[in-house]
Amino acid sequence: MADAVKDLLKRGQAKDATALIDETEDKTIEASSVEYEEGEYCEIYVEYDYATDDFDKLRFLARSEDKEAREAFFEDCRKAAADGDLKDVWLANYTSPEERSIQLQTILSGIKKFKSKSKPIPYGFLKTAFEMLANLDKRQELREFFEKNSTDRDLRDRMVKWCLEHKEDDYAQEILLEGVRNGGSIQSSDELIKILRRNNETALLKEELLRRIQANLKPEFVFFSELRELLPSSEWKSVVGSFLSHTDADPGLRMKLCGELGDENRLKEIISNKGFSIICTIC
């Protein structure tokens, strides 16, 4: 198909190339519809592959040599984007400052329109708008855009990454802290802990380490030595004692906690109850 389009363009038959693309796509869509075929024992579900991006690339190719046709295709893509169909070929091939400005405003208006109608924002809109604002270094507009759409997890991750790359640790910390307090991912928590350590935010670091340990004690035992240094001795023992009272089902973990408390009697009791024939030394 691509070879046929290129051949027609060499002959100066751009309109014929466009007609060929449209006709072929129509037939492809028809052939790509879902079907049920009769097998020997049952009906078989069949779905054919159809990639609209390939036809969009050919359409741009057919119009790229003619200024008016190129501009007309830009407008076709803009209208499609306004309706929720963000074409890669539009973003990849129209890159002048003026074209980028129109693309950005179209995407931002689309996001606003879909949100006002309580409809899902089409795939790629948030990501593309974010990347455009970041590439244009529109920092204030980028923040405003993020704050209007901050419930999107992927956008939050992108904003944190951007903040760290641009030495805006305070804003990254604010985003991550809000996220982990609302059930954010372990990856977000790990990134927050790194920032809090780097900025010597002791109070917030204690809060997050405790939250991680309380959420899942066993794998987060690695934070114990760090938390021990951050808490007064009496508070540390109270915290460990509280964890110990909730770990009846895991003797190995209870033994570690007894070691943290220096509680030899309870440690011996755990060993005795579980029939462990070991010698335990508390360091």
C-alpha positions in Angstrom: 0.0 0.0 0.0 2.8 2.4 0.9 4.6 1.6 -2.3 1.5 2.2 -4.3 1.0 5.6 -2.7 4.6 6.6 -3.3 4.3 5.6 -6.9 1.2 7.6 -7.5 2.9 10.7 -5.8 5.9 10.3 -8.1 3.4 10.5 -11.1 1.8 13.7 -9.6 -1.4 11.8 -8.8 -1.9 12.9 -5.2 -5.7 12.9 -5.4 -5.6 9.3 -6.7 -3.4 8.3 -3.8 -5.8 9.9 -1.3 -8.7 8.1 -2.9 -6.8 4.8 -2.9 -6.1 5.2 0.9 -9.7 6.0 1.7 -11.1 3.1 -0.4 -8.6 0.6 1.0 -9.3 1.7 4.6 -13.0 1.3 4.1 -12.5 -2.2 2.8 -10.1 -3.0 5.7 -12.5 -1.8 8.3 -15.2 -4.0 6.7 -12.9 -7.0 6.7 -11.8 -6.3 10.3 -15.2 -6.6 11.8 -15.7 -9.3 14.4 -17.1 -12.6 13.0 -18.2 -16.0 14.2 -17.1 -18.9 12.0 -18.5 -22.4 12.1 -15.8 -24.8 13.3 -16.1 -28.6 13.3 -17.3 -28.7 16.9 -18.4 -25.1 17.8 -18.5 -21.5 16.7 -15.1 -19.8 16.6 -14.7 -16.1 17.5 -12.5 -14.2 15.0 -11.2 -10.7 15.2 -8.9 -9.2 12.5 -6.2 -6.6 13.2 -6.7 -3.1 11.9 -4.3 -0.3 12.6 -5.7 3.2 11.8 -2.3 4.8 12.5 -0.9 3.2 9.4 -3.6 4.8 7.2 -3.1 8.2 8.9 0.6 8.0 8.1 -0.2 7.3 4.4 -2.7 10.2 4.4 0.0 12.6 5.6 2.4 11.2 3.0 -0.2 11.9 0.3 -0.6 15.5 1.4 2.9 16.4 2.5 4.1 17.7 -0.8 1.2 20.2 -1.3 1.0 23.1 1.1 -2.8 23.4 0.9 -3.4 19.7 1.3 -1.0 19.6 4.2 -2.8 22.4 5.9 -6.2 20.8 5.2 -4.9 17.5 6.8 -3.7 19.5 9.9 -7.3 20.9 10.2 -8.8 17.4 9.8 -6.5 16.1 12.6 -7.4 19.1 14.8 -11.1 18.4 14.4 -10.5 14.7 15.2 -8.6 15.7 18.4 -11.4 18.0 19.5 -13.7 14.9 19.3 -11.3 12.8 21.3 -9.2 11.1 18.6 -5.6 12.3 19.1 -3.6 11.2 16.0 0.1 10.5 16.4 0.8 11.5 12.9 -0.6 15.0 13.7 1.8 15.4 16.7 4.8 13.9 14.9 4.7 15.9 11.7 3.3 19.3 12.6 5.9 20.7 15.0 6.3 24.5 14.3 5.7 26.8 17.3 2.4 27.9 15.7 1.2 24.3 15.1 2.3 23.3 18.6 0.3 26.1 20.1 -2.8 25.1 18.3 -2.3 21.4 19.2 -1.8 22.3 22.9 -4.9 24.5 23.0 -7.0 21.9 21.2 -5.9 19.2 23.7 -6.5 21.4 26.8 -9.9 22.4 25.5 -10.7 18.8 24.9 -9.7 17.8 28.4 -11.9 20.6 29.8 -14.8 19.6 27.6 -14.7 15.9 28.6 -14.4 16.7 32.3 -17.4 19.1 32.1 -19.5 16.3 30.6 -18.2 13.8 33.2 -16.8 11.7 30.5 -13.4 9.8 30.6 -10.5 11.8 29.3 -9.4 10.1 26.0 -6.1 8.2 26.2 -3.0 10.2 25.6 -4.6 13.7 26.2 -3.1 14.2 29.7 0.3 12.8 28.9 0.6 14.9 25.7 -0.5 18.1 27.3 1.9 17.6 30.1 4.8 16.9 27.7 4.1 19.9 25.6 3.9 22.3 28.6 7.1 20.8 30.0 9.0 21.1 26.7 7.9 24.7 26.4 9.1 25.2 29.9 5.8 26.8 30.9 6.4 26.1 34.6 3.4 28.0 36.1 1.0 26.6 33.5 2.4 23.1 34.1 1.7 23.4 37.8 -1.8 24.7 37.2 -2.5 22.0 34.7 -1.3 19.3 37.1 -3.3 20.7 40.0 -6.5 20.5 37.9 -5.8 16.9 37.0 -3.8 15.6 39.9 -6.0 12.6 40.6 -4.5 10.8 37.6 -1.7 8.5 38.9 0.4 8.5 35.7 0.3 12.3 35.7 1.4 12.4 39.4 4.4 10.2 38.6 5.3 12.4 35.6 5.1 15.5 37.7 7.3 14.1 40.5 9.9 13.0 37.9 9.8 16.5 36.4 10.2 18.2 39.8 13.2 16.0 40.7 14.8 16.7 37.3 14.3 20.5 37.8 15.5 20.5 41.5 12.0 21.2 42.9 12.2 18.8 45.8 9.7 20.7 47.9 6.9 20.3 45.3 7.8 16.7 44.7 7.7 16.1 48.4 4.3 17.7 48.7 2.8 15.5 45.9 4.3 12.3 47.2 3.3 13.0 50.8 -0.3 13.6 49.7 -0.2 10.4 47.6 1.1 8.1 50.4 -1.3 9.5 52.9 -4.1 8.4 50.5 -2.8 4.9 49.8 -0.1 5.6 47.3 2.2 3.0 45.9 5.4 1.6 47.5 7.4 3.2 44.8 6.0 6.7 45.7 6.8 6.0 49.4 10.4 5.0 48.5 10.9 8.2 46.5 9.4 10.2 49.4 11.7 8.6 51.9 14.7 9.5 49.7 13.7 13.1 49.6 12.9 13.3 53.3 16.4 11.9 54.1 18.0 14.3 51.7 16.2 17.3 53.2 16.6 16.1 56.8 12.8 16.2 57.3 13.0 14.2 60.5 9.4 14.5 61.7 8.0 13.5 58.3 10.5 10.7 57.9 9.5 9.2 61.2 5.8 9.4 60.1 6.4 7.7 56.8 8.7 4.9 58.2 6.1 4.2 60.9 3.4 4.1 58.3 5.3 1.7 56.2 6.1 -0.6 59.1 2.5 -0.6 60.3 1.2 -1.3 56.8 3.3 -4.4 56.4 5.7 -5.2 59.2 7.6 -8.2 57.9 9.2 -6.8 54.7 9.7 -3.4 56.2 11.8 -4.6 59.1 14.7 -3.0 57.2 13.5 0.4 58.4 13.9 -0.6 62.1 17.5 0.5 62.5 16.8 3.9 61.0 13.7 4.4 63.0 15.5 3.4 66.2 17.9 6.3 65.6 15.0 8.8 65.1 12.9 7.9 68.1 13.6 8.4 71.8 14.4 5.1 73.6 11.1 5.0 75.5 9.0 5.7 72.4 11.0 3.1 70.4 10.3 0.4 73.0 6.6 1.3 73.0 6.5 1.1 69.2 8.3 -2.3 69.1 6.1 -3.6 72.0 3.0 -2.6 70.0 4.2 -4.5 67.0 5.1 -7.5 69.1 1.6 -7.8 70.4 0.3 -8.2 66.8 2.6 -10.8 65.5 1.4 -14.0 67.2 1.4 -16.0 63.9 5.0 -15.4 63.0 7.5 -16.7 65.6 10.5 -15.7 63.5 9.4 -12.0 63.4 8.5 -12.1 67.1 12.0 -13.3 67.9 13.4 -10.3 65.9 11.2 -7.9 67.8 12.3 -9.5 71.2 15.8 -8.9 70.1 15.1 -5.2 69.5 13.7 -5.0 73.0 16.4 -7.1 74.6 13.6 -9.2 76.1 15.4 -12.5 76.8 12.6 -14.1 78.8 10.0 -13.6 76.1 12.5 -14.8 73.5 13.1 -18.0 75.4 9.4 -18.5 75.8 8.8 -18.2 72.0 11.6 -20.7 71.3 10.2 -23.1 73.9 6.6 -22.8 72.6 7.7 -23.6 69.1 10.1 -26.4 70.0 13.1 -24.6 68.6 16.3 -26.4 69.7 18.6 -23.4 69.1 20.9 -21.2 71.1 19.8 -17.6 70.9 22.2 -14.8 71.5 21.0 -11.3 71.8 23.5 -8.8 70.5 
